[in-house]
Amino acid sequence: MGDRVEKESLTRSDRVGLLLVIAGGVIAAGVTLVVSVVRIAEIVTNRDVPVRAPFVDTPAQLPVGPDGAAVTVLVDEATVRVSDMAGITVASLVIAQVALAVTVVLVVACGYLLCRNLMRGIAFSRTNSRLITVCSGVILFGWFATTMFGNMGINGAFAALSEHTYDNARFGINWTPCFVALALAVVAVAFQTGERLQRDTEGLV
């Protein structure tokens, strides 16, 4: 039987669940591609490009008081509109968006192949272990590229907006994708262990 499990062990709800995962992944990939194309088209115009940027306790006046009265608040994040950015800045923002889209598509592709194998009754196998490992690596690389080029783009946007006179921006890092990649790496090790134990067990029969 090799690296297969009995197909009958997959219940109807199991198959429906896997199909829903595949459908959700395809929808997520499609939405990400559309949003990325729209965003890239917006960036390359280099006119009033909205850039979401973090700040460090920067005071600002917002009409949130009685009858819309201005109140001083501390801004941690805001969207600024920037024009006439340097070419490297535009390129960085575009690359960050491309990296995000490619990462999502590749992760969905790996997820689809994994779900397809599970639906075929293939559980612990080298192929599945490799798929999970590749998925982990793609997330880690995509996270690094998106973060690095995104921060470069934000830095360049502030430079264009303030003519190199504003330096109060902070460039934070979202560690969630990194933790997800590490978790998947652990799952990959578990699959490799399961595949080895299954092979050893079959050798005793």
N, C-alpha and C positions, 0 to 999 in steps of 0.2 A: 504493500500500500504506500510505501515511501513516506513522503512528507504530506500525504493527504489524510483527511479525516473523513468519516462517513458523511456523505451529503445529507443523509437522513437526519443527522444530528443537528442540522440547521432548521430551526422552526420557521414557520411562515412569518412570524413577527421579526425573527432575525433577518430574514431576507428583506422585509419591508424596511426595517431599520437601516440596513446597508444601502438600499436604494434611495432612501431619504437623505442619507449622508452624501451620496454621490450627487443627487439633485441639488442639495444645498451648496455643495462645493462648486458645481457648474454655475449656479446662479451667482455665487460670490465672485467667481472668476470673471463672469460676464460683466457684472456691475463694476468691478475694479477696473477692467479694461476700458469701459465707457467713461468712467470718472477720470481715469488717467489720460485718455485722449483729449477730453474736454479741458483738463487742467493744463496739459502740455500746450494745447492751442492757445490757452489764455496766457501762458508764460512767454511764449515766443513772440507775442505782439509787443512785449516790453513796454506796455502802456497801462498805467494804473493796475498793475498786477497785484492782487491781494496776497500778502505773505503773512502767515500766522507765526508770530514770534513771541518768545518768552521775555519777561522783564524781571527786574529785581526791586520789589516794593516801590514801584514808580508811582508817585501821586498823580491823580487825574481828576477832573471835575466831571461828574455824571449827574444828569437830571433825575435823581431818585428820591429827592426830598419832597416835602409837602407841595402839592400843586406844581411838581416838576422843578423844584428848586435845586440848584447845583449843590452837590455834596462831594467832598473830597474823599476819594477812595484810593486804595493801593492796588495797582494793576500788576498781576502776575503773568498775564498773557493777553495779547491783543492782535488784531489783524490790521496791518498797515498796507496802504496802496503805494506802490513804487513804480516809477517810470525811469527810462534811460539807464537801466542797470548795465554793468560791464558784461561783456560777452561770457566771461568765465562764470559770472554769477548766474546768468540765464542757463548756461550749460549745466551748472551744478544742480539747479532746481529741476531741470528736465531729467537729468540722470537719476536723481533721487526718486522721481516719479516713475521712471522706467524700471528702476530696481525694485520698487514696491510691486508694480504690476507683474514683472517677471517672477518674483518670489511667490506671489499668490498663485499664479498659473502653474508653476512647477510643483508647489505643494499640493494643489488640487489634483494635478496629474498623478503624483505619487499616491495620494489618497484613493483615487479612482482605481489604480492598478491593484492596490492592497485590498480594497473592498471587492474587486472582481475576483481576486484569488480566494478570498474568504467565501464568496458565494459559490465558487467551484469546489469548495471543500478543502482548500489548501490553507492550512493554518501555520504551524511552525515550519518554516522553510528558509533556506538561505536567501531566496528571492525576496521574501517578505522582510527579512532582517535588513537586507540591503536597501530596500525601499524606505524603511523607517530611518535608516542611517542617512541616506541621501536627503530625505525630507528635513532631518535635523540640521544637516550641513547647509542646505539651501536657506532655511530660516535664519541661521546664524550669519551667513554671508550677506543675505538680503538686509538683515537688520543693521549690519555694519555699514554696508554701502548706503542705505537709505539715511542712516543717522549722520554719517560723515558728509555726504554731499548735501543733505538737507541743512546741516549747520553751516556749511560753506556758503550755501545760497542765502541763508538768513544773514550771515555776516556781511556778504556782499550787498544785500538789500539795504541794510542799515548804513553801509558806507555810501551808497548812492543817495539815500534819503537825507543823510546828515552831512554829506561831504566830508566824511571821515572824522567827524567831531563828536559822535555819540558812542560811548563804550559801556553803557550800563546794561546791555543785554546779557542774559545768561543762556547758555546753550546746554540744556538738560538732555539727559539720555533716558529713554524708556527701556527699562531692563526686562519688561515682560517677555518680548520675543526671545531674549537670551535664555530666560528660565524655561520657556516652552521647548526650545531646542535641547536644553540639557535634559529635560524630562523625556523627550523623545529618544535621546541617546540611551537613557536608562531602559526604556521600553525595548529598544533595539537589542540591548544586551540580554534582556529577559527572553526575547524571541530566539536569539542565538543559543541561549542556554536550553530553552525548550526544544529547539531543533536537535541539539546534540544529545539531550536525554532521550528524545524519541528515537533517534538513530541507534543509540546504544541499547535501548529496550528492544527494538526490532531485531538487533543482532543476537539477542539472547533467545529469541523464539526459534 
